[in-house]
């Protein structure tokens, strides 16, 4: 028969987990904090009820959801109150920016920005079973429109639904976009609107103009389909042609704004040049970083033991990148007409820095550093402030 069970020894003043026992005075204070926190949550619930009433008034009056002046005034007032109460103003600002975001999202869910006299349209989404296709289906359905879907697994073809629709959205992958446009473009009614959502704009807009006689607007949502909210997200519009009696550009602008999106108008050429930096350069540098770590056979977990906040952010974004679709990122980079120029400049910059570091040439390094610092100019201060905010939030989650 085995020896009787003996509970593990523990140090005096600790509980069964080895954690110090909680003094009675501390527990009493924690109970009081819990009570205050519960009151705070109840107050937030009351605020949420008021936001619903605000949404109703805005829906009736046509006042937009976001009021930057009101938000700036509110933040200034709450920061001042926090300072008077001994709370760091930046803590108060961080808290209320989250509350304001939730307020806008709540108002949008209650359709506060949907025009009262909106006329229901028939929207055809080609590729409607993809991620962005479903996102757009939800968007247009929420606004009261009828949505028709055509995809590889539907009985209805793209040509069929295009001929029935007031608005035709091409939401297929980049490689298929031009072919699909050429196929369905002739079926679009002259009084309808044809749009695409790809991350390049010159080739799709040209194809839409050549393949149809209807109004044409290129769009590019600067977000993915997995977002929790569309509030404040940006979408680019590159008008190609407006024909007929209906101002489709204003109509589409109203629809996007009603969902909380921020509109940016551009030409297809300017858009593609900007995306060469925003997407091609960013993705390329991230891929080089990830590939280098893989080739060095780095232990990610070991580096996390020594992580700084900056490295942690870089690592998160790199791992996030490679957790997504290789074909998507290949398409984004390979389809941009400015890709070769951007990647060559990246290699040239890497070579310059490599030579300075490899040769222990501190003067050359300082010179390069200074040139880049001058290039960013006043934006550097904004970058310091906003990145510090992100670093604080990241540290809090750890």
N, C-alpha and C positions, 0 to 999 in steps of 0.2 A: 504494500500500500504506500502511495507517495506521501511526501511531506504535506502537511496542511498548507493551504494557500496563505501567503503572507502579502498584504498590500505593500506596494512600493513605498520606501521611505521618502518623506518629503521634508524640505527645509522648514523650519519654524516660520510662520507668517506667510505661507504660500498655500494655494488651493491644490486640488488634485492635478491640475495641469502644470503646476510649477509656477504659475503666475502669482504675484504678490496678492494677498487677500486685500479686499477693498475696505478701507476704514469706514466706519459708520458715518463720519462727517462728510466724506467724499460721496458716499452713496446718497445722502440727503441732498447734496448739491446737484448730483446727477438727476435725481428725481425732479428737482425744480427746473433744471434745464429741459428735461423731457416735457414738462408742463408748458413751458414757454414755446418750445418747438411745436407742440400740438396746437397751441393758440395761433402760431404763425401759419401753419397749414390751413387752419380754419379761415384765417384772414385771406389767404391766397384763394381759397374756394369762394369766398365772398367777392373777391376781386374778379374771379372768373365769371361769376354771375353778372357783374356789372359790364364786363367785356361783351357778354352776349347781348346786353341791352344796347351797348355802343354799336355792335354789328348791325342790329336792327335799324338804328337811326341812320347809319351810314348807307345801308342798302336803300333806304327810302329817299335819302337826300342826295346820293351820288358822291358823297365825300370819300376820297380814296382811303384805303386801309392805313397806309403809312403816312405819317405826318412828321417829317424830319425835324421841323421847328419845335413841335410839341415834345418829341423825344429828347432833343438836346436840352430843352428847358427842364424837363423832368429829371434827367440825369444830373444836371447841375444842382437842382434843388436837393435831390437825395444825397448827392456827395456832400453837400454842405451840412445836411442833417447828420450824416454819419460822422463827419469831422467834429461836430459839436458834441456828439455822444461818445467820442473817444474811439471811433472805428475808422480804420484807414479808408479814405475816400475811394481808392481803387478797388477795395473789397466791395463796397456798396455799389460802385459802378458795374462791376462784374456781375453781381447778383441781379441788378435791375435790367441789365442788357438781356439776360436770359429770360427774365419775366416779360420784357417787351417783345422778345421773339415769340414766346409762347402766346402772348396776346394777339399778335398779328396772325399767327398760325390758326388760332381759335376763330378769329374773325373771318379768315379765308374759308375755313371749314363750314362756317355758317353762311357762306356765299355773300358776304358783305359787299364785295366789289362787283358783283354781277349786275349789269345794267337792268333796270326794270323793264325796258321795252325790247329786250333782246329777241331777235327773230330766230327760231330754231332752224338749223341747217342740216343737211345730210353730209356727213363727213366720211369719206372712204380712206381707210388706212391700209396701204399695201405693205405687208410685213407686220401686220397688227399683232401677231403672236410672239414677236420678239420683245426684249426688255423695254426699249423705248416705245415700241408700238403700243404695248399695254399701258405704259405711262400716259401716252397721248390719248388713248381710248378713255382712260379715267378722267383726264383733263376735260375733254370735249363732252363726255357724258355728264359730268358734274355741271357743266354750263347749260345743259338741257338739249343738246344736239343729238341727232340720231347717228350712230356710228356703224358703218359697214366695214367688215374685216375681210381681207383677202390675204392668204398666205399659202405656203406649200401644202398645208394639211386642210385647206378649206375647199368646199365644192365650188364656191364662187371664184372666178378668176379676177386678176387685177383689172383686165380690160372691162369686164362686166360691171364691177362696182364703180370704176372710174366714170363710166358712161351714165351712172345713176346719180352721181354725187355733185354737190355744190362746191365742195372742197376736197381735193385729192392730196393725200400725204404719202410720199414715198419714204418708207422707214425700213428699208432693207440694208444689208451690209454694204460697205463702200464699194467692194468689187462688183456687186450686182447692180448698183444704183443706175449707172448710165444705161445699161441694157434694159432695165425695167422702165426707165423714163421713156426710152425710145419705143418700147412696146405699148405703154398705156397712154403716152402723150396724145396720139391722134384720136383716142377715144374720149378725151376730156372735152366737155361742152365749151363752146366759145365764151360763155358767160361765167364759167367756173374759175376756181383758183387752184393752181398746181404748186405744191411746195415740196421740198426735200429737207432732210434733217442731218445730212452728213457733215463731217468735220472739215471738209474742203468745199469750196463754193464756186470756183471758176468753172470747172468742167461740168458739174451738175446744172448750174444755172444756164450755161450755154446749151446744154442738151435739152433742157426744158423749153427754152426759147425756140429752138430749132424743131422740136418734135410736136409742138402744140400751137394753138392759136389763142389760148386763154390767157388769163393773168398769171404771172409767175413771180414767186417770192422764194428765195433761198433762205433757209433758217439753219441755225446751229445751236442746239441747247448746250450750254457750257456746264453740263452736269450729267450724271449717269442716272439710270432708272431706279437705283436702290436707295435714293434719298428718303429721309423721313418726312421732309416737307419741301415744297417748292418755294417757300417764302424767301425772297431776296436772291434767289438764284437768277443767273443771267441767261438770256437767249439772244443770239445775234440774228438780225434780219437784213438780208441783202436783196432789196427789190430789183426785179428784172424787167417786169412789164405789167402795167395795169390797163386793162381794156374794159369797155362797157360802162354801165351807169353806176355800178357799185364800187366804192373805194375800198377794195379788199385790203389794202395796207392798213387803213384805219381800223377795219373790222378785226384783222388779226391782232393788231396792237391791243385793242380793247379786250379780246379774249385772253391773251397772255397776261395782261395786267390784272384782269379779274381773278387770276389764279395766283397772284402775288409775285409774278416774274418781273425782273427788271429788263427793259428792252435796250438793246444797243444796235444802232443802224450803221451799216458799213457797205462798202463796195466789195464784190467778190475778190478783187485783187488785193485790197487792203486787208481783208479778213485772212486770206491765205498767207500773206506776209507775216501777220501777227501770230498766226497759229504755228508758223515755222519756229517761233521762239517759245510760245506758250506750251505747245505740245511737242514738236519734234526735238528741240534742244533739251527740254526738260526730261522727256522720256529717254532720249539717247544718253544723257548723263546719268540718269538713274540706272539704266541697263548696264552701262559701263561699271558703275559702282558695284552692282549686284554680281556681275560676271567676275570682277576682280576678286571680291570676297570668296566666291565659289572656287576660283582657281587657286587662291591662297589656302583653301580648305580651312577657313576661319571657323572656330567654334563660336556660334552666335551667342549661346548661353554664357560662355566664358567672358565674352566682351561685355555682356550686360552686367556682369559683376562690377565692371569698372566704368560703366556708362556715365557720360555727362548728358545733360538734357539735350544739347544740340545733336550729339551722336544718336541719342534715343529717337529723336524726331526723324533724323535721316534714315535710321534703320527701319522705323515703322513705315515710312513712305516707300522705301525700297522693297520691303517684304510685301507690302500691300500691292505694289505694282506687279510683282511676279505671281501673286495669288489670283490674278485676273487673266483675261484671254490673250494669249500670244498672238492670235490672228487679228484681234482688234487693234493691238498696238502696232503690229506689222502694217496693217492697212493705213492707220493714221499717218505713220511716218513715210511709208513708201509712196503714198498717193499725193503728198504735198509737193507742189512744183518747185519749192524753194529748199528742198531737203539737202541736196548735194552741197550747196553753198554753206548752209548752217553746219553740217557735219564736218566740212573742211575747216571752217573757222574754229570749231571745237578742237580738232586735232592740232591745228596750228597753235592754239592757246595752250594746250597740254604740253606741246613740245617746248614752248617758251619757258613755261614754269619748270618743266623737267630739267632743262639746261641750267636754269638759275640755281635750282636746289642741288642737282648732281655736281655742279662745279663750285658749290659753297660760295656762290656769288651773291652776297647779301645786298650789294648795291643794285644789282639787276632785279633782285626780288623786291626791294623797296620801290624801285621805279615802277615795276608792273603793278604792285599793290596801290601805289599812289595814283596811277592812271585810272585804275578801276574805281578807286574811292572818288575821284573827281567826276567820273562818269555818273555815279549814282547820286552825287550831290546831296540836296536836302532830303531826298527820299531815305537816306541812311538813318536819319533820326526817327522817321516814322517806322522804319523797319526795326530799329532797336526797341521802340515802345511796343509795337504789336507782337514781335517775337517774344519779348519778355512776358507779355500776357499769356501767350501760348505755352511758354515754358512753365509758368506758374500753374496753369491748368493741368499740364502733363504731370508735373511733380505731385500735385494733389491726388491724382489717380493712382499713384504708386505708394 
